[in-house]
Amino acid sequence: MTFSRIRDLREDADKKQIELAKYLNVDQSTYSDYESGKIHIPIEQLIKIADLYDVSLDYLVGRKWPKNKRT
């Protein structure tokens, strides 16, 4: 799930929630709600997080490639 991935990425980078909140220009409580899954993360924020950690949006949202890819 998205929230566990952003928490794991933040912890792996040794960052605090307040640092990410400032980066995203949101309150720390809002960022905490993102990580806990209480509120959905806007796509603009997901893009910023993906850019910060150099990961794909697919990775952040836990998307797996479909088994039967359409051509």
N, C-alpha and C positions, 0 to 999 in steps of 0.2 A: 504494500500500500504506500501511497505517496508520503503520508506523514511519517512513517517509520524510515523511509529512505532519506527524507530531508533531515531527520534527526540524526541518523547514522552518519550522513555526510558532514553535518555540522560538528558532531563529536569527533569524527576522524580528523577534521581540520583544527581541532582544539579551539573552537569558537564558542562564544556564549550566545544565548538567545538574543540578548540585547544588541549584540553586534550585527546579527542578521536583521533584526527589527530596524535598526538604523539604516542598514544597507537598502532595505526594502521600503523605507520611509513609512513604517507602521509602528504602532505601539508594541511594546514587548508582549503585552497580554494577547494582542492579535496574533503575533507570531507564535506564541505558545498554543493558541487555539488551532493554528495551522498544523503544528506538530502533533497535537493530540487528536486531530481529526474532527474537532468540534465544528469547524467551519471549512468550507471549500476554499482552496487557494486560487485566486484569479489567475488566468492564463498569463497575464503580464508579469505577475510575480513568479510564476513557474519558469518563465523564460529567463528572468534575472537569476534565479537560483541555478538553473541549468548552466547558464553562462559562467557564473561564479565558480562552480565546481567542475566545469568542463565535462558535463555529462549530457546525454540526450534527454529530450522531453519524454520519449518512450521509456527510458530508464526510470525517470522520476515517477511516472504514473504507473509503473509496473506492467507496461504493455508487452505482450509477447506476440511474436509474429504469428499470423493465422496459419493453421496447418494446410489449408487448401487456399493457396494464394491465387487470386484472380489475375488472369493475364489479359 
